[in-house]
C-alpha cells in the first residue's frame, strides 16, 4: 500500500501517544541553513478515509502554487478511471507503473506539466535526494514518497516496502550555495523540509531532516519515538533502490512559439475541506466555504495581459488561450484585462466559494495566440 492507511480510530490513538514527544520537534524549517530554496507551496490538509488522500492533497498544494484550486474528490476522480473512491486502486499514487503511475494522468487532466524521477535508473538514495534538491532549486513543486514510522502513527506494521505516504516538499537547505553545480549535488548536511498533509496532527506542521539522517531502511523507519523519527526516505542502492517523486514544473502551455503563460498563484482562506470521520467514504462530505485570492505576477509592467478563469479542468486549454477563448467563449468563466502600467501584481479575490469547486487561472499577454 503506497498511500497512508489512516483511519479515524487509529488517528485519535496516535495523537494521544505523540503528544508527549511533541516538544522534541524544535526548529522545523530549513531556514537554519546558510542557503535555502523554497518551493513556495502552501500545505493543504488531506482527508483520511478511503486509504488517505495524501497524493490528492499534495497535487492540490502544488496546483495552488501554479494558479489553480480543486477538491480532493475531483483530484482523485481525474487521476483514476475508477469511479468508486472507496477502492484502494482509486488512489492518486506515484510509481505504480512506469514511468510515474497515475500521477501523470492526474497532471495531464489538471493541465499541469510534470517531470518524474527515473526510479528505474536510480543508483542510490543520495542520487534521489540530489534530484529532489535540484528540482526545488530550479523552482518546481516536488511531490515525493516517504516512509511512515507506523508504530508512532498507529498503523499496521511493517508498512509498505517503498513508501507509505505522499507529501509535498516545502524547501531545501544547504551549507553550500544553491547555484551552479552545488545546487545539483548531494551533501549529507543538506536539509529537506516536507509537509505531511496533516497526517500527524490536524493543524499540520513542517518537518525538517538532514539528508544523511532521513535515509532509513524499512525496519529502521519504524524505530524511535521522537518527532524526528516520524518520516524517512527509503535507503537503498542499485537494484534495490526504489524511491519515487514527481516535479510539477508549471501550467501546461503548448502554444506554438510559447509558452506565454505568466505566473499566477492561488491562496485560500482555508487549508482544508473539513475532516470527515466516516471510513469508507462513498461520497464527498459537505463542502465548506472559502475565499480564494489569485495573484498574477507581472513580468513586464509595460505589457497588457489577460487573466482567464475556468471552473472545470476540461475547459482549460493546453495552449493558445486567447484564441481558445475567442473560439469558445462559454469555456471561460470570467476574464479580466490587465492594462499596461498596472504594476508588478494583479489580484482577484473570490469570496465565499465552495471548497468542492474547481477554479483555474491562466494569464497571458493580450498579444499571445
C-alpha positions in Angstrom: 0.0 0.0 0.0 1.6 3.2 -1.1 -0.7 5.9 0.3 -1.2 6.3 4.1 -3.5 3.8 5.8 -5.0 6.3 8.2 -8.3 5.6 10.0 -10.2 7.9 12.4 -9.9 5.4 15.3 -6.2 4.9 14.9 -5.6 8.6 14.4 -7.1 9.5 17.8 -4.9 6.9 19.5 -1.8 8.2 17.6 -2.4 11.8 18.6 -2.7 10.8 22.2 0.6 8.9 22.1 2.5 11.5 20.2 1.5 14.5 22.4 4.2 13.5 25.0 7.0 13.8 22.4 5.9 17.0 20.6 8.5 19.3 22.4 11.2 17.3 20.7 10.5 18.9 17.4 12.4 22.0 17.8 13.2 24.0 14.7 11.2 22.5 11.8 12.4 24.7 9.0 15.2 24.7 6.6 15.7 28.4 7.5 18.5 27.4 9.8 20.7 26.6 6.8 23.1 29.1 5.3 21.3 28.8 1.9 17.7 27.9 1.4 15.3 27.4 -1.5 11.5 27.3 -1.0 9.1 25.5 -3.3 6.6 28.3 -2.5 4.0 25.6 -1.8 1.4 26.2 0.9 0.4 22.9 2.7 -3.1 21.6 2.2 -4.6 19.1 4.7 -5.8 15.8 3.5 -8.9 13.7 4.1 -8.2 10.5 6.0 -10.8 8.0 4.7 -10.6 5.8 1.5 -6.9 4.9 2.2 -6.0 8.6 2.5 -6.0 11.5 0.1 -2.3 12.3 0.6 -1.5 12.3 -3.2 -4.5 14.3 -4.0 -3.8 16.9 -1.3 -0.2 17.2 -2.5 -1.3 17.9 -6.0 -3.8 20.5 -4.8 -1.0 22.3 -2.9 1.3 22.2 -6.0 -1.6 23.3 -8.2 -2.3 26.4 -6.0 1.4 27.4 -6.4 0.7 27.5 -10.2 -2.7 29.2 -10.2 -5.5 26.6 -9.6 -7.6 25.0 -6.8 -9.7 21.9 -6.8 -11.2 19.4 -4.3 -9.6 16.2 -3.2 -12.6 14.3 -4.6 -12.1 15.9 -8.0 -8.3 15.3 -7.9 -8.9 11.5 -7.3 -11.6 11.4 -9.9 -9.4 12.8 -12.7 -6.4 10.7 -11.6 -8.2 7.3 -11.7 -10.7 5.7 -14.0 -12.3 4.0 -11.0 -15.4 6.0 -10.0 -15.7 4.2 -6.6 -13.3 6.2 -4.4 -13.5 3.7 -1.6 -11.4 1.3 -3.6 -7.7 1.1 -2.9 -6.9 1.2 -6.6 -8.5 4.6 -7.0 -5.8 6.4 -5.1 -3.5 9.0 -6.7 -0.1 7.3 -6.4 3.5 7.7 -7.5 5.3 4.9 -9.3 2.5 2.4 -9.7 3.6 1.8 -13.3 6.4 3.2 -15.4 7.3 6.0 -15.7 5.1 7.5 -13.0 1.8 5.8 -12.5 -1.4 7.8 -12.4 0.4 10.9 -11.3 1.0 11.6 -14.9 -2.7 11.0 -15.7 -3.6 13.4 -12.9 -1.2 16.1 -14.0 -2.4 15.9 -17.6 -6.1 16.2 -16.5 -5.3 19.1 -14.2 -3.3 20.9 -17.0 0.0 20.7 -15.2 3.4 19.9 -16.6 5.1 17.1 -14.8 8.6 15.6 -14.7 9.1 12.2 -13.0 12.2 10.9 -11.2 13.5 8.0 -13.1 13.4 5.3 -10.4 14.5 2.6 -12.9 17.9 4.3 -13.4 18.4 5.2 -9.7 21.8 4.2 -8.2 21.3 5.4 -4.6 19.1 7.3 -2.3 21.7 10.1 -2.4 21.1 10.3 -6.1 17.4 10.6 -5.5 17.7 13.4 -2.9 20.1 15.3 -5.2 17.3 15.2 -7.8 14.7 16.5 -5.4 17.1 19.3 -4.4 17.8 20.3 -8.0 14.1 20.4 -8.8 13.3 22.6 -5.8 16.2 24.9 -6.5 15.1 25.5 -10.1 11.6 26.4 -8.9 9.5 23.3 -9.3 6.9 21.9 -6.8 8.2 18.4 -5.8 5.9 15.7 -4.5 7.7 12.6 -3.1 7.0 9.3 -1.3 8.2 8.8 2.3 8.1 6.0 4.8 6.0 6.4 8.0 7.0 5.3 11.4 4.0 3.1 11.6 4.4 2.4 15.3 4.2 6.1 16.2 1.3 6.8 13.8 -0.7 3.7 14.8 -0.7 1.9 11.5 -0.3 -1.8 10.9 3.4 -2.8 10.8 5.7 -3.1 8.9 4.4 -0.6 6.3 5.0 -0.5 2.6 8.3 -1.7 1.2 8.8 1.6 -0.9 6.7 4.4 0.6 3.6 4.8 2.8 2.8 8.5 2.4 2.9 11.1 -0.4 4.0 14.6 0.6 4.9 18.0 -0.9 8.4 19.3 -0.4 8.4 22.8 1.1 12.1 23.5 0.7 15.7 22.5 0.9 18.6 24.0 2.8 22.4 23.7 2.5 25.6 25.0 3.9 26.7 25.4 0.3 25.4 27.9 -2.2 22.4 26.7 -4.1 23.7 27.6 -7.5 25.8 26.1 -10.2 27.0 22.5 -9.6 26.4 22.7 -5.8 22.7 23.3 -6.5 22.6 19.8 -8.0 24.9 18.0 -5.7 24.2 15.8 -2.6 25.7 17.0 0.7 25.0 14.9 3.8 24.3 18.1 5.8 21.7 19.4 3.3 18.2 19.6 4.7 14.8 18.5 3.4 11.5 20.1 4.6 8.2 18.5 3.9 4.5 18.9 4.8 2.8 15.7 6.0 -0.6 17.0 4.9 -1.8 16.9 8.5 -1.3 13.2 9.0 0.4 13.7 12.4 -1.9 16.4 13.7 -4.9 18.1 12.1 -3.3 21.6 12.2 -0.4 20.4 10.1 3.3 21.3 10.5 6.5 21.2 8.5 9.1 18.5 9.2 12.8 19.0 8.5 15.6 16.4 8.4 19.2 16.3 7.2 19.8 14.3 4.1 22.0 11.8 5.9 19.6 11.3 8.8 16.4 11.0 6.7 17.6 7.8 4.9 16.4 4.6 6.6 15.6 1.0 5.8 12.1 -0.1 6.2 12.9 -1.6 9.7 14.8 1.5 10.8 11.9 3.7 9.7 9.7 2.2 12.4 12.1 2.8 15.3 12.2 5.7 17.7 9.6 7.8 19.4 10.9 11.4 18.7 9.2 13.7 16.2 12.3 13.4 14.0 11.5 9.7 13.7 8.1 10.1 12.1 9.1 10.2 8.4 12.0 8.9 6.4 13.2 8.2 2.9 13.9 4.6 1.9 17.6 3.9 1.9 18.6 1.6 -0.9 21.2 1.2 -3.6 21.4 -0.4 -7.1 18.7 -2.9 -8.0 17.1 -2.5 -4.6 16.7 1.3 -4.9 13.0 2.3 -5.2 12.4 6.0 -4.5 9.6 7.9 -6.2 9.0 11.6 -6.8 7.5 13.9 -9.4 8.1 17.6 -10.0 5.3 19.9 -11.1 7.0 22.4 -13.3 4.1 24.8 -14.1 0.9 25.1 -16.0 0.6 23.4 -19.4 1.1 25.8 -22.3 1.8 24.1 -25.6 1.2 27.3 -27.6 3.4 27.5 -30.8 6.2 29.9 -30.1 5.4 29.7 -26.3 4.9 29.2 -23.5 3.2 32.5 -22.9 1.6 32.0 -19.5 2.9 34.2 -16.7 3.0 33.2 -13.0 -0.3 33.0 -11.1 -0.7 31.7 -7.6 -3.8 30.9 -5.6 -4.2 31.3 -1.9 -7.2 30.0 0.2 -8.6 31.3 3.5 -8.8 27.6 4.4 -6.1 25.0 4.3 -8.6 22.1 4.3 -12.0 20.9 3.2 -13.0 19.7 6.7 -12.2 16.4 8.3 -14.8 13.6 7.6 -15.0 10.7 10.1 -16.7 8.0 8.1 -14.4 5.4 6.5 -15.0 4.2 3.9 -16.5 7.4 2.5 -18.7 6.7 -0.5 -19.3 10.3 -1.4 -17.6 13.6 -0.6 -18.5 15.3 2.6 -20.5 18.6 2.6 -18.5 21.4 1.1 -17.1 24.3 3.1 -16.9 27.9 2.1 -13.6 29.6 1.4 -12.1 32.8 -0.1 -9.6 32.4 -2.9 -7.2 35.1 -3.9 -5.5 34.8 -7.3 -2.2 36.8 -7.6 -0.8 37.4 -11.0 3.0 38.2 -11.0 3.5 40.6 -13.9 7.0 40.2 -15.5 6.7 43.3 -17.7 4.6 46.2 -16.5 4.8 47.8 -19.9 2.8 44.9 -21.4 -1.0 44.3 -21.3 -2.2 40.9 -20.1 -5.4 39.0 -19.9 -6.4 36.7 -17.0 -8.9 33.9 -17.6 -10.8 31.9 -15.0 -12.1 28.3 -15.7 -14.3 26.3 -13.5 -13.6 22.8 -14.9 -10.3 21.2 -15.9 -11.9 20.1 -19.2 -12.5 23.8 -20.1 -8.8 24.8 -19.7 -6.9 24.9 -23.0 -3.5 23.4 -23.2 -2.3 26.5 -25.1 -3.5 29.3 -27.4 -5.5 30.7 -24.6 -6.7 33.9 -26.3 -7.7 32.0 -29.5 -9.5 29.3 -27.5 -11.4 31.9 -25.6 -12.4 33.7 -28.8 -13.5 30.4 -30.4 -15.4 29.1 -27.3 -16.3 32.0 -25.0 -18.5 29.8 -22.8 -15.5 27.8 -21.7 -14.3 30.8 -19.8 -16.0 31.6 -16.5 -14.6 35.1 -16.3 -11.8 37.2 -17.8 -10.0 40.3 -16.6 -8.0 42.8 -18.6 -4.7 43.9 -17.0 -3.7 47.1 -18.7 0.0 48.0 -19.3 1.3 50.0 -16.3 -0.7 48.1 -13.7 2.4 47.4 -11.6 4.0 44.1 -10.7 1.0 42.4 -9.3 -2.7 42.0 -10.1 -5.1 40.4 -7.6 -8.5 38.9 -7.9 -10.5 37.9 -4.8 -13.2 35.3 -4.9 -15.2 35.4 -1.6 -17.4 32.6 -0.3 -16.7 30.0 -2.9 -17.2 26.2 -2.4 -14.3 24.0 -1.5 -15.9 21.4 -3.7 -15.3 23.5 -6.8 -12.5 23.9 -9.3 -11.0 27.3 -10.1 -8.2 27.6 -12.6 -6.5 30.8 -13.6 -4.3 31.4 -16.6 -2.8 34.8 -17.6 -1.1 35.6 -20.9 -0.2 38.7 -22.9 -3.1 40.1 -24.9 -0.8 39.7 -28.0 -0.4 35.9 -27.3 -2.2 33.5 -29.6 
